[in-house]
Amino acid sequence: MEINYSYTLVGIKKVKSFDGLDDIVISADFIVSAEIVGLPKFDWALADVPIDTPNVENFKPYDELTEEEIISWVQNCEPMANVRATLRRSINEHFSNKEYVAWNGLPTLMETQDPIIP
């Protein structure tokens, strides 16, 4: 089962000035989606992913940044790797051969769980 991940940038934090540079993006908020073709999509919101402080040589002005560039900065950072692992586990658990049964009249996990992971 191949899982396809996609990233949606929903917000950024920036500082006005630091070390002679202006409007520096310091963190970003994302929704990471994991999907297996033909099955429901799982989403995970991730806030405040830190972004490395730029230096003069690799600084790009804020007005010239694209969503794709910001996503590329954080796709392979540790918080994103942890989110992908969590999504992978959730998908495996959701679609495994486990049987969910009611306990003392309580609804089963499958009856209460929305595909959007909190």
Chimera marker file (.cmm) of the C-alpha trace (Angstrom):
<marker_set name="trace">
<marker id="1" x="0.000" y="0.000" z="0.000" r="1" g="1" b="0" radius="0.5"/>
<marker id="2" x="1.580" y="3.235" z="-1.109" r="1" g="1" b="0" radius="0.5"/>
<marker id="3" x="0.578" y="6.294" z="0.868" r="1" g="1" b="0" radius="0.5"/>
<marker id="4" x="0.545" y="9.640" z="-0.916" r="1" g="1" b="0" radius="0.5"/>
<marker id="5" x="1.166" y="12.684" z="1.267" r="1" g="1" b="0" radius="0.5"/>
<marker id="6" x="0.190" y="16.245" z="0.445" r="1" g="1" b="0" radius="0.5"/>
<marker id="7" x="0.827" y="19.449" z="2.351" r="1" g="1" b="0" radius="0.5"/>
<marker id="8" x="-1.349" y="22.539" z="2.575" r="1" g="1" b="0" radius="0.5"/>
<marker id="9" x="0.146" y="25.701" z="4.012" r="1" g="1" b="0" radius="0.5"/>
<marker id="10" x="-2.451" y="27.400" z="6.216" r="1" g="1" b="0" radius="0.5"/>
<marker id="11" x="-0.388" y="30.090" z="7.924" r="1" g="1" b="0" radius="0.5"/>
<marker id="12" x="3.069" y="31.413" z="8.684" r="1" g="1" b="0" radius="0.5"/>
<marker id="13" x="4.802" y="33.373" z="11.406" r="1" g="1" b="0" radius="0.5"/>
<marker id="14" x="7.458" y="35.900" z="10.561" r="1" g="1" b="0" radius="0.5"/>
<marker id="15" x="9.638" y="38.436" z="12.304" r="1" g="1" b="0" radius="0.5"/>
<marker id="16" x="9.990" y="41.945" z="10.942" r="1" g="1" b="0" radius="0.5"/>
<marker id="17" x="13.754" y="42.116" z="11.190" r="1" g="1" b="0" radius="0.5"/>
<marker id="18" x="16.647" y="39.909" z="12.309" r="1" g="1" b="0" radius="0.5"/>
<marker id="19" x="20.377" y="39.998" z="11.640" r="1" g="1" b="0" radius="0.5"/>
<marker id="20" x="19.988" y="42.647" z="8.929" r="1" g="1" b="0" radius="0.5"/>
<marker id="21" x="17.228" y="40.782" z="7.076" r="1" g="1" b="0" radius="0.5"/>
<marker id="22" x="13.565" y="41.848" z="6.919" r="1" g="1" b="0" radius="0.5"/>
<marker id="23" x="10.314" y="39.836" z="6.991" r="1" g="1" b="0" radius="0.5"/>
<marker id="24" x="11.800" y="36.450" z="7.873" r="1" g="1" b="0" radius="0.5"/>
<marker id="25" x="9.511" y="33.403" z="7.975" r="1" g="1" b="0" radius="0.5"/>
<marker id="26" x="10.274" y="31.541" z="11.221" r="1" g="1" b="0" radius="0.5"/>
<marker id="27" x="7.536" y="28.883" z="11.327" r="1" g="1" b="0" radius="0.5"/>
<marker id="28" x="4.565" y="27.576" z="9.377" r="1" g="1" b="0" radius="0.5"/>
<marker id="29" x="1.242" y="25.854" z="10.022" r="1" g="1" b="0" radius="0.5"/>
<marker id="30" x="0.190" y="22.962" z="7.785" r="1" g="1" b="0" radius="0.5"/>
<marker id="31" x="-2.420" y="20.361" z="7.129" r="1" g="1" b="0" radius="0.5"/>
<marker id="32" x="-0.759" y="17.116" z="6.100" r="1" g="1" b="0" radius="0.5"/>
<marker id="33" x="-2.980" y="14.675" z="4.202" r="1" g="1" b="0" radius="0.5"/>
<marker id="34" x="-2.319" y="10.986" z="3.681" r="1" g="1" b="0" radius="0.5"/>
<marker id="35" x="-4.223" y="9.035" z="1.093" r="1" g="1" b="0" radius="0.5"/>
<marker id="36" x="-4.213" y="5.609" z="-0.470" r="1" g="1" b="0" radius="0.5"/>
<marker id="37" x="-5.930" y="5.609" z="-3.848" r="1" g="1" b="0" radius="0.5"/>
<marker id="38" x="-9.536" y="4.536" z="-3.457" r="1" g="1" b="0" radius="0.5"/>
<marker id="39" x="-9.644" y="4.912" z="0.340" r="1" g="1" b="0" radius="0.5"/>
<marker id="40" x="-10.683" y="7.837" z="2.566" r="1" g="1" b="0" radius="0.5"/>
<marker id="41" x="-8.127" y="10.571" z="3.170" r="1" g="1" b="0" radius="0.5"/>
<marker id="42" x="-6.668" y="11.190" z="6.634" r="1" g="1" b="0" radius="0.5"/>
<marker id="43" x="-5.671" y="14.728" z="7.674" r="1" g="1" b="0" radius="0.5"/>
<marker id="44" x="-3.431" y="16.003" z="10.439" r="1" g="1" b="0" radius="0.5"/>
<marker id="45" x="-3.042" y="19.654" z="11.373" r="1" g="1" b="0" radius="0.5"/>
<marker id="46" x="0.461" y="20.680" z="12.327" r="1" g="1" b="0" radius="0.5"/>
<marker id="47" x="1.224" y="24.076" z="13.811" r="1" g="1" b="0" radius="0.5"/>
<marker id="48" x="4.421" y="25.982" z="14.357" r="1" g="1" b="0" radius="0.5"/>
<marker id="49" x="6.830" y="23.908" z="12.286" r="1" g="1" b="0" radius="0.5"/>
<marker id="50" x="10.156" y="25.717" z="12.781" r="1" g="1" b="0" radius="0.5"/>
<marker id="51" x="11.997" y="26.967" z="9.746" r="1" g="1" b="0" radius="0.5"/>
<marker id="52" x="15.774" y="27.392" z="9.763" r="1" g="1" b="0" radius="0.5"/>
<marker id="53" x="16.955" y="30.955" z="10.062" r="1" g="1" b="0" radius="0.5"/>
<marker id="54" x="18.246" y="32.101" z="6.682" r="1" g="1" b="0" radius="0.5"/>
<marker id="55" x="21.576" y="33.727" z="6.111" r="1" g="1" b="0" radius="0.5"/>
<marker id="56" x="22.371" y="36.512" z="3.670" r="1" g="1" b="0" radius="0.5"/>
<marker id="57" x="23.471" y="34.039" z="0.965" r="1" g="1" b="0" radius="0.5"/>
<marker id="58" x="20.233" y="31.999" z="0.913" r="1" g="1" b="0" radius="0.5"/>
<marker id="59" x="17.694" y="34.663" z="1.907" r="1" g="1" b="0" radius="0.5"/>
<marker id="60" x="14.756" y="35.222" z="-0.417" r="1" g="1" b="0" radius="0.5"/>
<marker id="61" x="12.484" y="38.236" z="0.135" r="1" g="1" b="0" radius="0.5"/>
<marker id="62" x="9.102" y="37.405" z="1.669" r="1" g="1" b="0" radius="0.5"/>
<marker id="63" x="7.165" y="38.839" z="-1.304" r="1" g="1" b="0" radius="0.5"/>
<marker id="64" x="8.927" y="36.382" z="-3.639" r="1" g="1" b="0" radius="0.5"/>
<marker id="65" x="8.245" y="33.208" z="-1.623" r="1" g="1" b="0" radius="0.5"/>
<marker id="66" x="5.818" y="30.590" z="-2.912" r="1" g="1" b="0" radius="0.5"/>
<marker id="67" x="3.812" y="28.009" z="-0.987" r="1" g="1" b="0" radius="0.5"/>
<marker id="68" x="5.832" y="25.256" z="-2.684" r="1" g="1" b="0" radius="0.5"/>
<marker id="69" x="9.109" y="26.737" z="-1.416" r="1" g="1" b="0" radius="0.5"/>
<marker id="70" x="7.897" y="26.982" z="2.166" r="1" g="1" b="0" radius="0.5"/>
<marker id="71" x="6.580" y="23.408" z="2.025" r="1" g="1" b="0" radius="0.5"/>
<marker id="72" x="9.926" y="22.214" z="0.626" r="1" g="1" b="0" radius="0.5"/>
<marker id="73" x="11.742" y="23.763" z="3.612" r="1" g="1" b="0" radius="0.5"/>
<marker id="74" x="9.878" y="21.606" z="6.098" r="1" g="1" b="0" radius="0.5"/>
<marker id="75" x="8.842" y="18.440" z="4.230" r="1" g="1" b="0" radius="0.5"/>
<marker id="76" x="11.709" y="16.414" z="5.629" r="1" g="1" b="0" radius="0.5"/>
<marker id="77" x="12.056" y="17.952" z="9.075" r="1" g="1" b="0" radius="0.5"/>
<marker id="78" x="11.515" y="15.830" z="12.184" r="1" g="1" b="0" radius="0.5"/>
<marker id="79" x="8.010" y="17.125" z="13.029" r="1" g="1" b="0" radius="0.5"/>
<marker id="80" x="6.797" y="16.252" z="9.513" r="1" g="1" b="0" radius="0.5"/>
<marker id="81" x="8.407" y="12.796" z="9.679" r="1" g="1" b="0" radius="0.5"/>
<marker id="82" x="6.586" y="12.181" z="12.972" r="1" g="1" b="0" radius="0.5"/>
<marker id="83" x="3.270" y="13.281" z="11.446" r="1" g="1" b="0" radius="0.5"/>
<marker id="84" x="3.748" y="10.982" z="8.435" r="1" g="1" b="0" radius="0.5"/>
<marker id="85" x="4.507" y="8.070" z="10.793" r="1" g="1" b="0" radius="0.5"/>
<marker id="86" x="1.387" y="8.843" z="12.849" r="1" g="1" b="0" radius="0.5"/>
<marker id="87" x="-0.778" y="9.035" z="9.730" r="1" g="1" b="0" radius="0.5"/>
<marker id="88" x="0.692" y="5.748" z="8.457" r="1" g="1" b="0" radius="0.5"/>
<marker id="89" x="-0.130" y="4.033" z="11.781" r="1" g="1" b="0" radius="0.5"/>
<marker id="90" x="-3.654" y="5.497" z="11.775" r="1" g="1" b="0" radius="0.5"/>
<marker id="91" x="-4.302" y="4.252" z="8.260" r="1" g="1" b="0" radius="0.5"/>
<marker id="92" x="-2.930" y="0.800" z="9.101" r="1" g="1" b="0" radius="0.5"/>
<marker id="93" x="-5.105" y="0.572" z="12.212" r="1" g="1" b="0" radius="0.5"/>
<marker id="94" x="-8.194" y="1.895" z="10.459" r="1" g="1" b="0" radius="0.5"/>
<marker id="95" x="-7.983" y="-0.527" z="7.549" r="1" g="1" b="0" radius="0.5"/>
<marker id="96" x="-6.547" y="-3.581" z="9.287" r="1" g="1" b="0" radius="0.5"/>
<marker id="97" x="-8.496" y="-6.729" z="10.070" r="1" g="1" b="0" radius="0.5"/>
<marker id="98" x="-9.136" y="-5.631" z="13.646" r="1" g="1" b="0" radius="0.5"/>
<marker id="99" x="-12.610" y="-6.106" z="14.991" r="1" g="1" b="0" radius="0.5"/>
<marker id="100" x="-14.087" y="-3.292" z="17.055" r="1" g="1" b="0" radius="0.5"/>
<marker id="101" x="-16.753" y="-4.365" z="19.513" r="1" g="1" b="0" radius="0.5"/>
<marker id="102" x="-18.966" y="-2.415" z="21.893" r="1" g="1" b="0" radius="0.5"/>
<marker id="103" x="-18.148" y="-2.561" z="25.573" r="1" g="1" b="0" radius="0.5"/>
<marker id="104" x="-21.054" y="-2.281" z="28.012" r="1" g="1" b="0" radius="0.5"/>
<marker id="105" x="-23.260" y="-0.586" z="25.457" r="1" g="1" b="0" radius="0.5"/>
<marker id="106" x="-20.671" y="2.012" z="24.388" r="1" g="1" b="0" radius="0.5"/>
<marker id="107" x="-20.359" y="2.664" z="20.644" r="1" g="1" b="0" radius="0.5"/>
<marker id="108" x="-17.408" y="1.114" z="18.877" r="1" g="1" b="0" radius="0.5"/>
<marker id="109" x="-14.447" y="3.174" z="17.728" r="1" g="1" b="0" radius="0.5"/>
<marker id="110" x="-15.521" y="2.668" z="14.123" r="1" g="1" b="0" radius="0.5"/>
<marker id="111" x="-18.941" y="4.150" z="14.907" r="1" g="1" b="0" radius="0.5"/>
<marker id="112" x="-17.502" y="7.253" z="16.538" r="1" g="1" b="0" radius="0.5"/>
<marker id="113" x="-14.258" y="7.961" z="14.714" r="1" g="1" b="0" radius="0.5"/>
<marker id="114" x="-14.270" y="10.594" z="12.012" r="1" g="1" b="0" radius="0.5"/>
<marker id="115" x="-11.600" y="10.127" z="9.306" r="1" g="1" b="0" radius="0.5"/>
<marker id="116" x="-10.091" y="13.464" z="10.350" r="1" g="1" b="0" radius="0.5"/>
<marker id="117" x="-7.534" y="12.761" z="13.030" r="1" g="1" b="0" radius="0.5"/>
<marker id="118" x="-7.497" y="15.312" z="15.861" r="1" g="1" b="0" radius="0.5"/>
<link id1="1" id2="2" r="1" g="1" b="0" radius="0.2"/>
<link id1="2" id2="3" r="1" g="1" b="0" radius="0.2"/>
<link id1="3" id2="4" r="1" g="1" b="0" radius="0.2"/>
<link id1="4" id2="5" r="1" g="1" b="0" radius="0.2"/>
<link id1="5" id2="6" r="1" g="1" b="0" radius="0.2"/>
<link id1="6" id2="7" r="1" g="1" b="0" radius="0.2"/>
<link id1="7" id2="8" r="1" g="1" b="0" radius="0.2"/>
<link id1="8" id2="9" r="1" g="1" b="0" radius="0.2"/>
<link id1="9" id2="10" r="1" g="1" b="0" radius="0.2"/>
<link id1="10" id2="11" r="1" g="1" b="0" radius="0.2"/>
<link id1="11" id2="12" r="1" g="1" b="0" radius="0.2"/>
<link id1="12" id2="13" r="1" g="1" b="0" radius="0.2"/>
<link id1="13" id2="14" r="1" g="1" b="0" radius="0.2"/>
<link id1="14" id2="15" r="1" g="1" b="0" radius="0.2"/>
<link id1="15" id2="16" r="1" g="1" b="0" radius="0.2"/>
<link id1="16" id2="17" r="1" g="1" b="0" radius="0.2"/>
<link id1="17" id2="18" r="1" g="1" b="0" radius="0.2"/>
<link id1="18" id2="19" r="1" g="1" b="0" radius="0.2"/>
<link id1="19" id2="20" r="1" g="1" b="0" radius="0.2"/>
<link id1="20" id2="21" r="1" g="1" b="0" radius="0.2"/>
<link id1="21" id2="22" r="1" g="1" b="0" radius="0.2"/>
<link id1="22" id2="23" r="1" g="1" b="0" radius="0.2"/>
<link id1="23" id2="24" r="1" g="1" b="0" radius="0.2"/>
<link id1="24" id2="25" r="1" g="1" b="0" radius="0.2"/>
<link id1="25" id2="26" r="1" g="1" b="0" radius="0.2"/>
<link id1="26" id2="27" r="1" g="1" b="0" radius="0.2"/>
<link id1="27" id2="28" r="1" g="1" b="0" radius="0.2"/>
<link id1="28" id2="29" r="1" g="1" b="0" radius="0.2"/>
<link id1="29" id2="30" r="1" g="1" b="0" radius="0.2"/>
<link id1="30" id2="31" r="1" g="1" b="0" radius="0.2"/>
<link id1="31" id2="32" r="1" g="1" b="0" radius="0.2"/>
<link id1="32" id2="33" r="1" g="1" b="0" radius="0.2"/>
<link id1="33" id2="34" r="1" g="1" b="0" radius="0.2"/>
<link id1="34" id2="35" r="1" g="1" b="0" radius="0.2"/>
<link id1="35" id2="36" r="1" g="1" b="0" radius="0.2"/>
<link id1="36" id2="37" r="1" g="1" b="0" radius="0.2"/>
<link id1="37" id2="38" r="1" g="1" b="0" radius="0.2"/>
<link id1="38" id2="39" r="1" g="1" b="0" radius="0.2"/>
<link id1="39" id2="40" r="1" g="1" b="0" radius="0.2"/>
<link id1="40" id2="41" r="1" g="1" b="0" radius="0.2"/>
<link id1="41" id2="42" r="1" g="1" b="0" radius="0.2"/>
<link id1="42" id2="43" r="1" g="1" b="0" radius="0.2"/>
<link id1="43" id2="44" r="1" g="1" b="0" radius="0.2"/>
<link id1="44" id2="45" r="1" g="1" b="0" radius="0.2"/>
<link id1="45" id2="46" r="1" g="1" b="0" radius="0.2"/>
<link id1="46" id2="47" r="1" g="1" b="0" radius="0.2"/>
<link id1="47" id2="48" r="1" g="1" b="0" radius="0.2"/>
<link id1="48" id2="49" r="1" g="1" b="0" radius="0.2"/>
<link id1="49" id2="50" r="1" g="1" b="0" radius="0.2"/>
<link id1="50" id2="51" r="1" g="1" b="0" radius="0.2"/>
<link id1="51" id2="52" r="1" g="1" b="0" radius="0.2"/>
<link id1="52" id2="53" r="1" g="1" b="0" radius="0.2"/>
<link id1="53" id2="54" r="1" g="1" b="0" radius="0.2"/>
<link id1="54" id2="55" r="1" g="1" b="0" radius="0.2"/>
<link id1="55" id2="56" r="1" g="1" b="0" radius="0.2"/>
<link id1="56" id2="57" r="1" g="1" b="0" radius="0.2"/>
<link id1="57" id2="58" r="1" g="1" b="0" radius="0.2"/>
<link id1="58" id2="59" r="1" g="1" b="0" radius="0.2"/>
<link id1="59" id2="60" r="1" g="1" b="0" radius="0.2"/>
<link id1="60" id2="61" r="1" g="1" b="0" radius="0.2"/>
<link id1="61" id2="62" r="1" g="1" b="0" radius="0.2"/>
<link id1="62" id2="63" r="1" g="1" b="0" radius="0.2"/>
<link id1="63" id2="64" r="1" g="1" b="0" radius="0.2"/>
<link id1="64" id2="65" r="1" g="1" b="0" radius="0.2"/>
<link id1="65" id2="66" r="1" g="1" b="0" radius="0.2"/>
<link id1="66" id2="67" r="1" g="1" b="0" radius="0.2"/>
<link id1="67" id2="68" r="1" g="1" b="0" radius="0.2"/>
<link id1="68" id2="69" r="1" g="1" b="0" radius="0.2"/>
<link id1="69" id2="70" r="1" g="1" b="0" radius="0.2"/>
<link id1="70" id2="71" r="1" g="1" b="0" radius="0.2"/>
<link id1="71" id2="72" r="1" g="1" b="0" radius="0.2"/>
<link id1="72" id2="73" r="1" g="1" b="0" radius="0.2"/>
<link id1="73" id2="74" r="1" g="1" b="0" radius="0.2"/>
<link id1="74" id2="75" r="1" g="1" b="0" radius="0.2"/>
<link id1="75" id2="76" r="1" g="1" b="0" radius="0.2"/>
<link id1="76" id2="77" r="1" g="1" b="0" radius="0.2"/>
<link id1="77" id2="78" r="1" g="1" b="0" radius="0.2"/>
<link id1="78" id2="79" r="1" g="1" b="0" radius="0.2"/>
<link id1="79" id2="80" r="1" g="1" b="0" radius="0.2"/>
<link id1="80" id2="81" r="1" g="1" b="0" radius="0.2"/>
<link id1="81" id2="82" r="1" g="1" b="0" radius="0.2"/>
<link id1="82" id2="83" r="1" g="1" b="0" radius="0.2"/>
<link id1="83" id2="84" r="1" g="1" b="0" radius="0.2"/>
<link id1="84" id2="85" r="1" g="1" b="0" radius="0.2"/>
<link id1="85" id2="86" r="1" g="1" b="0" radius="0.2"/>
<link id1="86" id2="87" r="1" g="1" b="0" radius="0.2"/>
<link id1="87" id2="88" r="1" g="1" b="0" radius="0.2"/>
<link id1="88" id2="89" r="1" g="1" b="0" radius="0.2"/>
<link id1="89" id2="90" r="1" g="1" b="0" radius="0.2"/>
<link id1="90" id2="91" r="1" g="1" b="0" radius="0.2"/>
<link id1="91" id2="92" r="1" g="1" b="0" radius="0.2"/>
<link id1="92" id2="93" r="1" g="1" b="0" radius="0.2"/>
<link id1="93" id2="94" r="1" g="1" b="0" radius="0.2"/>
<link id1="94" id2="95" r="1" g="1" b="0" radius="0.2"/>
<link id1="95" id2="96" r="1" g="1" b="0" radius="0.2"/>
<link id1="96" id2="97" r="1" g="1" b="0" radius="0.2"/>
<link id1="97" id2="98" r="1" g="1" b="0" radius="0.2"/>
<link id1="98" id2="99" r="1" g="1" b="0" radius="0.2"/>
<link id1="99" id2="100" r="1" g="1" b="0" radius="0.2"/>
<link id1="100" id2="101" r="1" g="1" b="0" radius="0.2"/>
<link id1="101" id2="102" r="1" g="1" b="0" radius="0.2"/>
<link id1="102" id2="103" r="1" g="1" b="0" radius="0.2"/>
<link id1="103" id2="104" r="1" g="1" b="0" radius="0.2"/>
<link id1="104" id2="105" r="1" g="1" b="0" radius="0.2"/>
<link id1="105" id2="106" r="1" g="1" b="0" radius="0.2"/>
<link id1="106" id2="107" r="1" g="1" b="0" radius="0.2"/>
<link id1="107" id2="108" r="1" g="1" b="0" radius="0.2"/>
<link id1="108" id2="109" r="1" g="1" b="0" radius="0.2"/>
<link id1="109" id2="110" r="1" g="1" b="0" radius="0.2"/>
<link id1="110" id2="111" r="1" g="1" b="0" radius="0.2"/>
<link id1="111" id2="112" r="1" g="1" b="0" radius="0.2"/>
<link id1="112" id2="113" r="1" g="1" b="0" radius="0.2"/>
<link id1="113" id2="114" r="1" g="1" b="0" radius="0.2"/>
<link id1="114" id2="115" r="1" g="1" b="0" radius="0.2"/>
<link id1="115" id2="116" r="1" g="1" b="0" radius="0.2"/>
<link id1="116" id2="117" r="1" g="1" b="0" radius="0.2"/>
<link id1="117" id2="118" r="1" g="1" b="0" radius="0.2"/>
</marker_set>
